[in-house]
Amino acid sequence: MEIIIGSIPPLMSQGSKLPEKGTVTIEAQLLHVRPPRKGIAGPSGMERRGKKASDPHRGRVLTLMVTDADLLPADIDSGKYKVALRFIRK
């Protein structure tokens, strides 16, 4: 028989953190994966895009379709949110 009084919760690895307050799980479908953007220089050698875009060299751009858009925050385009992905094989 073992009696434990006042034990602490087990330590978790850095990668598995407890969900923060306000965290919502939303299901989405992966539609397309493409390589990151590269610089597009026009005939003058200047960047043709209005915004300066620099994607990470090892990055990938994912196109997702959220099945129920009502679950998304109203101000999703404000940049105030961090997105975490979890891939589950079908």
N, C-alpha and C positions, 0 to 999 in steps of 0.2 A: 504494500500500500504506500502511495506517495501523496503527501499533503503539501500543496504549494500555496503559499500566502503571498499575495502581492507580486505576481510575476509581470515582466514587461513583455510587450508584443515582440515577435521575432523580427530581426532586422531584414529589410528588403533591399534588393539590389538597386542601383542608381536608375536603371532603365524602367523598373516597375514602381511607379509612384501611385499613391492613392489619388483617385479623381478629385479635382478641386470642386468647390461649390459652384454650381451653375453649369457643370459639365453635362452635355447631352450627347447621346449616341444616336447618330443618324445613318441610316442605310443608304448607300449609293452604288451605282453601277459604273465600272471603269469603261469608258468609251474608246479612248485613244491615248497612246503614249508616243511622244515625239522627243527628239533631241533638243537641247537648249538653243535659244536664238543666237545667231552670230551677227556680227556687225554688217550692215548693209551700206556700202559706200556707193554714192551716185557717181556720175561722170566726173564731177569736180574733185572727188576723193573725200567729200564731206559726208557725214552720216545723214541719210535721208529721213530717218524717223524724227518726229518732233521731240519725243522723250528719249533720254539716254537710257538704254536698257542693257543691263549686263547680268546675264544668267550665269550661274556657276558652271564651270566646264564639265564637271562630273554629274550635273543635275539632269533631270528629266522633267518634262512638262506633261502632267496628267490631265485629261479631260474627264470629269465626273458628271454623272447625272443623278441628282437626288430624287428619289422616288416620291417624296412628299415635301414640297417646298414650304409648306406651312410650318414645318418644324425648324426651319432656318430662322435665325434672329433677323429682325426687321432691318437692322443696321449692319448687315454682314459685309457690305462693301466699304465700311468705314476704316478697316484695317485694325480694329481693336481686338480681333480674335486670333487665337493660335489654333491651328488645325493639326490633329494627330491622326495618323492613318493606321488602321489595323487590317491586314489582308487575311481573308479566310478562303481557303480553296473550296470550290464547289464540289 
